[in-house]
């Protein structure tokens, strides 16, 4: 059980590190002025402001990748928890 839990935790840590790197990469790129404030996809652009479609597509793709990474991490956690409920306690 501990090995499965450790493996799941390592997978989650790697997924989060990858996700964090991608977010930092996106944040380090300058947004095309005037752009959306704080890269908020739900922010209402200022009157007359143009939204860069390529930047918006990058942010949407990053959101989808983040969602997929979190879904994979959740699935890994569910798998480990399912193994724990089906495995007898080895200490007993």
Backbone as a chain_set.jsonl record, in Angstrom:
{"seq": "XXXXXXXXXXXXXXXXXXXXXXXXXXXXXXXXXXXXXXXXXXXXXXXXXXXXXXXXXXXXXXXXXXXXXXXXXXXXXXXXXXXXXXXXXXXX", "coords": {"N": [[0.822, -1.186, 0.0], [1.906, 1.253, 0.828], [3.822, 1.624, -1.128], [2.263, 1.982, -3.44], [0.876, 4.272, -2.706], [2.99, 6.07, -2.437], [3.939, 6.063, -5.065], [1.715, 7.137, -6.385], [1.652, 9.661, -5.204], [4.09, 10.656, -6.14], [3.525, 10.757, -8.895], [1.532, 12.688, -8.892], [2.978, 14.869, -7.868], [4.828, 15.225, -9.977], [3.066, 15.88, -12.069], [1.94, 18.251, -11.094], [4.249, 19.845, -10.924], [4.94, 20.016, -13.624], [2.675, 21.331, -14.581], [2.873, 23.723, -13.108], [5.228, 24.751, -14.204], [4.377, 25.243, -16.835], [2.419, 27.188, -16.402], [3.962, 29.231, -15.259], [5.59, 29.765, -17.458], [3.694, 30.747, -19.286], [2.845, 33.005, -17.867], [5.163, 34.482, -17.843], [5.465, 35.426, -20.363], [4.932, 38.373, -22.197], [1.787, 39.901, -22.241], [-0.186, 40.883, -24.997], [-0.58, 44.287, -25.277], [-3.674, 46.093, -25.085], [-4.743, 43.826, -23.782], [-6.166, 41.265, -21.619], [-6.863, 41.897, -18.224], [-4.684, 40.561, -15.857], [-4.674, 38.088, -17.13], [-7.194, 36.963, -17.032], [-9.693, 34.936, -18.037], [-12.345, 35.473, -17.836], [-12.645, 38.123, -17.52], [-13.934, 41.267, -18.406], [-13.116, 42.873, -21.312], [-11.668, 46.15, -21.618], [-13.381, 48.989, -22.95], [-13.087, 49.265, -26.41], [-10.732, 47.86, -26.391], [-8.604, 45.443, -27.828], [-8.635, 41.911, -28.147], [-6.162, 39.522, -28.151], [-6.377, 36.868, -30.21], [-4.675, 34.628, -30.445], [-3.287, 34.572, -28.017], [-5.403, 34.219, -26.265], [-6.218, 31.693, -27.104], [-3.959, 30.217, -26.329], [-4.143, 30.446, -23.54], [-6.58, 29.158, -23.087], [-5.912, 26.588, -23.96], [-3.951, 25.96, -22.082], [-5.54, 25.896, -19.822], [-7.145, 23.673, -20.431], [-5.156, 21.681, -20.443], [-4.345, 21.811, -17.777], [-6.673, 21.006, -16.525], [-6.84, 18.376, -17.493], [-4.51, 17.291, -16.359], [-5.091, 17.495, -13.629], [-7.332, 15.841, -13.553], [-6.154, 13.385, -14.178], [-4.499, 13.088, -11.949], [-6.433, 12.924, -9.941], [-7.669, 10.545, -10.719], [-5.566, 8.771, -10.292], [-5.354, 8.948, -7.526], [-7.866, 7.949, -6.803], [-7.556, 5.307, -7.725], [-5.513, 4.355, -6.021], [-6.813, 4.571, -3.565], [-8.878, 2.771, -3.998], [-7.432, 0.394, -4.223], [-6.51, 0.228, -1.614], [-8.857, -0.318, -0.2], [-9.488, -2.813, -1.079], [-7.379, -4.415, -0.405], [-6.114, -6.533, 2.1], [-5.111, -5.646, 5.406], [-1.728, -5.523, 5.801], [-0.204, -5.416, 8.063], [-1.534, -6.743, 10.026]], "CA": [[0.0, 0.0, 0.0], [2.76, 2.433, 0.913], [4.465, 1.809, -2.425], [1.263, 2.54, -4.351], [0.611, 5.64, -2.265], [4.173, 6.863, -2.787], [3.953, 6.208, -6.527], [0.655, 8.089, -6.738], [2.096, 10.986, -4.772], [5.134, 11.079, -7.078], [2.868, 11.141, -10.154], [0.851, 13.973, -8.653], [4.017, 15.896, -7.764], [5.355, 15.49, -11.319], [2.027, 16.574, -12.843], [1.834, 19.623, -10.589], [5.459, 20.563, -11.308], [4.795, 20.3, -15.051], [1.642, 22.354, -14.694], [3.416, 24.972, -12.59], [6.169, 25.253, -15.21], [3.625, 25.79, -17.969], [1.772, 28.424, -15.957], [5.005, 30.252, -15.14], [5.987, 30.127, -18.81], [2.657, 31.616, -19.845], [2.829, 34.289, -17.161], [6.383, 35.241, -18.116], [5.319, 36.057, -21.674], [4.145, 39.612, -22.108], [0.48, 39.905, -22.91], [-0.232, 41.978, -25.959], [-1.371, 45.373, -24.706], [-4.034, 46.189, -23.688], [-4.949, 42.501, -23.23], [-7.056, 41.08, -20.475], [-6.188, 42.116, -16.948], [-4.285, 39.369, -15.108], [-4.962, 36.881, -17.912], [-8.473, 36.43, -16.566], [-10.518, 34.621, -19.195], [-13.708, 35.934, -17.611], [-12.634, 39.577, -17.384], [-14.541, 42.001, -19.52], [-12.103, 43.796, -21.844], [-12.004, 47.578, -21.603], [-14.016, 49.451, -24.189], [-12.135, 49.548, -27.471], [-9.545, 47.016, -26.277], [-8.645, 44.258, -28.685], [-8.163, 40.695, -27.49], [-5.316, 38.738, -29.045], [-6.951, 35.524, -30.297], [-3.64, 33.616, -30.218], [-3.03, 34.545, -26.569], [-6.587, 33.622, -25.665], [-6.154, 30.259, -27.422], [-2.922, 29.64, -25.46], [-4.676, 30.354, -22.184], [-7.6, 28.115, -23.081], [-5.202, 25.306, -24.058], [-3.328, 25.723, -20.776], [-6.625, 25.502, -18.92], [-7.514, 22.291, -20.739], [-4.058, 20.824, -19.979], [-4.414, 21.782, -16.317], [-7.829, 20.175, -16.188], [-6.481, 16.981, -17.769], [-3.517, 16.874, -15.365], [-5.792, 17.31, -12.359], [-8.176, 14.654, -13.696], [-5.269, 12.223, -14.087], [-4.084, 12.978, -10.551], [-7.599, 12.443, -9.192], [-7.847, 9.133, -11.06], [-4.513, 8.03, -9.599], [-5.722, 8.891, -6.11], [-8.979, 6.996, -6.696], [-7.01, 3.958, -7.889], [-4.816, 3.983, -4.795], [-7.814, 4.376, -2.517], [-9.593, 1.533, -4.307], [-6.528, -0.694, -3.857], [-6.457, 0.168, -0.151], [-10.07, -0.92, 0.338], [-9.553, -4.223, -1.486], [-6.213, -5.119, 0.109], [-6.145, -6.731, 3.551], [-4.049, -4.943, 6.118], [-0.546, -6.39, 5.868], [0.368, -5.351, 9.407], [-2.278, -7.635, 10.914]], "C": [[0.868, 1.253, 0.0], [3.444, 2.7, -0.422], [3.505, 2.439, -3.42], [0.968, 3.992, -3.996], [1.776, 6.553, -2.645], [4.242, 7.091, -4.289], [2.903, 7.212, -6.979], [1.067, 9.508, -6.365], [3.173, 11.521, -5.706], [4.531, 11.511, -8.409], [2.176, 12.486, -10.009], [1.875, 15.098, -8.583], [4.59, 16.251, -9.135], [4.34, 16.261, -12.159], [1.904, 18.027, -12.395], [3.06, 20.454, -10.957], [5.405, 20.94, -12.791], [3.785, 21.419, -15.275], [2.161, 23.709, -14.228], [4.401, 25.586, -13.583], [5.457, 25.887, -16.383], [2.953, 27.111, -17.594], [2.808, 29.542, -15.847], [5.491, 30.705, -16.51], [4.973, 31.071, -19.447], [2.647, 32.986, -19.177], [4.057, 35.125, -17.485], [6.327, 35.924, -19.482], [4.5, 37.336, -21.535], [2.829, 39.455, -22.869], [0.469, 41.077, -23.878], [-1.121, 43.082, -25.389], [-2.56, 45.706, -25.582], [-4.4, 44.852, -23.048], [-5.947, 42.446, -22.092], [-6.271, 41.249, -19.186], [-5.927, 40.785, -16.264], [-4.604, 38.061, -15.828], [-6.239, 36.194, -17.453], [-9.377, 36.192, -17.758], [-11.933, 35.169, -19.063], [-13.789, 37.447, -17.445], [-13.263, 40.204, -18.628], [-13.498, 42.992, -20.027], [-12.604, 45.236, -21.787], [-12.583, 47.967, -22.955], [-12.939, 49.795, -25.212], [-10.879, 48.695, -27.422], [-9.697, 45.799, -27.189], [-8.067, 43.07, -27.918], [-7.375, 39.895, -28.516], [-5.845, 37.303, -29.084], [-5.922, 34.424, -30.039], [-3.358, 33.461, -28.72], [-4.202, 33.88, -25.855], [-6.602, 32.114, -25.912], [-5.107, 29.555, -26.56], [-3.445, 29.444, -24.042], [-5.744, 29.268, -22.086], [-6.963, 26.731, -23.143], [-4.543, 24.962, -22.73], [-4.376, 25.292, -19.753], [-7.066, 24.075, -19.153], [-6.442, 21.319, -20.258], [-4.074, 20.702, -18.461], [-5.556, 20.89, -15.862], [-7.508, 18.697, -16.384], [-5.485, 16.459, -16.74], [-4.181, 16.624, -14.013], [-6.709, 16.092, -12.41], [-7.341, 13.385, -13.579], [-4.809, 12.006, -12.645], [-5.23, 12.44, -9.7], [-7.843, 10.967, -9.47], [-6.807, 8.274, -10.354], [-4.836, 7.889, -8.115], [-6.866, 7.906, -5.905], [-8.495, 5.558, -6.806], [-6.317, 3.481, -6.617], [-5.813, 3.73, -3.673], [-8.601, 3.084, -2.744], [-8.738, 0.319, -3.954], [-6.496, -0.881, -2.344], [-7.694, -0.534, 0.415], [-10.166, -2.396, 0.002], [-8.39, -5.059, -0.949], [-6.347, -5.323, 1.604], [-4.955, -6.009, 4.18], [-2.871, -5.895, 6.309], [0.071, -6.421, 7.255], [-0.313, -6.349, 10.329], [-1.869, -9.064, 10.761]], "O": [[0.601, 2.201, -0.738], [3.628, 3.853, -0.812], [3.891, 3.337, -4.167], [0.828, 4.839, -4.879], [1.571, 7.671, -3.117], [4.566, 8.19, -4.737], [3.164, 8.041, -7.85], [0.851, 10.445, -7.134], [3.175, 12.708, -6.033], [4.961, 12.505, -8.994], [2.234, 13.323, -10.91], [1.67, 16.161, -9.169], [4.814, 17.424, -9.434], [4.707, 17.19, -12.878], [1.778, 18.928, -13.224], [2.932, 21.637, -11.27], [5.78, 22.05, -13.168], [4.02, 22.336, -16.061], [1.918, 24.726, -14.877], [4.408, 26.801, -13.783], [5.869, 26.937, -16.876], [2.929, 28.045, -18.396], [2.565, 30.665, -16.287], [5.772, 31.886, -16.712], [5.343, 32.068, -20.068], [2.464, 34.006, -19.842], [4.004, 36.353, -17.411], [7.053, 36.886, -19.729], [3.49, 37.362, -20.831], [2.788, 38.942, -23.988], [1.045, 42.13, -23.605], [-2.281, 42.839, -25.057], [-2.426, 45.593, -26.8], [-4.362, 44.764, -21.821], [-6.494, 43.464, -21.668], [-5.134, 40.787, -19.081], [-6.838, 39.973, -16.107], [-4.783, 37.03, -15.179], [-6.336, 34.968, -17.49], [-9.788, 37.142, -18.424], [-12.64, 35.316, -20.06], [-14.874, 37.995, -17.251], [-13.118, 39.705, -19.744], [-13.041, 43.852, -19.275], [-13.802, 45.5, -21.894], [-12.297, 47.336, -23.972], [-11.996, 50.527, -24.913], [-10.039, 48.79, -28.317], [-10.773, 45.213, -27.3], [-7.126, 43.218, -27.139], [-7.86, 39.625, -29.615], [-5.764, 36.595, -28.081], [-6.265, 33.387, -29.471], [-3.208, 32.345, -28.223], [-4.007, 33.072, -24.947], [-6.962, 31.345, -25.021], [-5.329, 28.431, -26.108], [-3.217, 28.404, -23.423], [-5.795, 28.539, -21.095], [-7.412, 25.806, -22.466], [-4.57, 23.809, -22.3], [-4.12, 24.423, -18.919], [-7.334, 23.34, -18.203], [-6.762, 20.255, -19.728], [-3.845, 19.621, -17.919], [-5.411, 20.11, -14.92], [-7.858, 17.864, -15.548], [-5.596, 15.317, -16.293], [-3.863, 15.648, -13.333], [-6.848, 15.384, -11.413], [-7.768, 12.416, -12.952], [-4.738, 10.87, -12.177], [-5.016, 11.592, -8.833], [-8.186, 10.214, -8.558], [-7.117, 7.184, -9.874], [-4.616, 6.832, -7.523], [-6.852, 7.12, -4.958], [-8.961, 4.685, -6.073], [-6.509, 2.344, -6.187], [-5.666, 2.771, -2.915], [-8.949, 2.389, -1.789], [-9.253, -0.675, -3.443], [-6.459, -2.009, -1.851], [-7.593, -1.264, 1.4], [-10.839, -3.153, 0.701], [-8.422, -6.286, -1.034], [-6.665, -4.375, 2.321], [-3.926, -5.799, 3.538], [-3.018, -6.956, 6.916], [0.795, -7.359, 7.588], [0.28, -6.763, 11.325], [-2.406, -9.937, 11.442]]}, "num_chains": 1, "name": "protein.A"}
